[in-house]
Amino acid sequence: MIGRAKKKPFGEFLYDKLMQDGSGARPVVAVFLLEVRRSRKRFPEMAERDSVWLTPAEANRRVDEPDVERLLLKFGRMVERGRRLP
């Protein structure tokens, strides 16, 4: 994606990550909103990832991380109310 990211994080989430050596980690991920200007048809991880446009509600149904679900719902409420994004 090509665009302009907001300077302040919109939120953050934790997730469980399995490392290559078999150990586990629980990284904190800061989420920044991005005003997308255009997207690329080809990108480095295209063999491992699908790129699709979804509404926040649709994205929320595909996620199995409670903190990410919370952020998607928060974003969806802002969009529905026509509020200016932070």
C-alpha positions in Angstrom: 0.0 0.0 0.0 1.2 3.5 -0.8 -0.1 6.4 1.2 0.3 8.6 4.2 0.4 7.1 7.8 -0.9 9.0 10.8 1.8 10.1 13.2 0.0 8.8 16.3 -0.9 5.2 16.8 -4.6 4.3 16.6 -4.1 1.5 19.1 -2.1 -1.5 19.8 -2.5 -5.3 20.2 -0.6 -8.3 21.5 -0.4 -11.7 19.8 1.3 -15.0 20.4 4.1 -15.7 17.9 5.9 -18.9 17.4 9.6 -18.3 16.7 11.7 -20.4 14.3 13.5 -22.0 17.2 10.2 -23.2 18.7 10.1 -20.6 21.5 7.2 -18.2 21.9 7.0 -14.5 22.1 4.2 -12.0 22.8 5.0 -8.9 20.7 3.2 -5.6 21.1 2.1 -4.2 17.7 1.3 -0.5 17.3 -1.4 0.2 14.7 -1.2 3.3 12.6 -4.0 4.4 10.3 -2.9 4.8 6.6 -4.6 7.0 4.1 -4.2 4.7 1.0 -3.5 6.5 -2.2 -2.9 3.5 -4.3 -2.0 -0.2 -4.0 0.5 -2.3 -5.9 -0.5 -5.4 -7.8 2.8 -7.0 -6.9 4.4 -6.9 -3.5 7.2 -8.9 -1.7 4.9 -11.2 0.4 2.3 -11.8 -2.3 2.9 -15.5 -2.3 2.0 -15.7 1.4 -0.7 -13.1 1.6 -4.0 -12.2 0.0 -4.8 -8.5 -0.5 -8.5 -7.7 -0.4 -10.5 -4.6 0.6 -13.0 -5.3 3.4 -15.3 -3.2 5.5 -14.3 -3.1 9.2 -17.2 -5.5 10.0 -16.1 -8.0 7.3 -12.5 -7.8 8.5 -13.6 -8.3 12.1 -15.3 -11.6 11.1 -12.0 -12.9 9.8 -9.9 -12.1 12.8 -9.3 -14.3 15.8 -7.5 -11.9 18.0 -9.6 -10.0 20.6 -7.5 -6.9 20.6 -7.5 -6.7 16.8 -11.3 -7.2 16.8 -11.6 -4.3 19.3 -9.6 -2.0 17.0 -11.6 -2.9 14.0 -14.9 -2.2 15.8 -13.5 1.1 17.0 -12.5 2.0 13.5 -15.9 0.8 12.1 -17.8 3.0 14.5 -15.7 6.1 13.5 -16.4 5.4 9.8 -20.1 4.8 10.4 -20.5 8.1 12.2 -18.6 9.9 9.5 -16.1 11.1 12.1 -12.8 12.5 11.0 -10.1 10.0 11.6 -7.5 11.0 14.2 
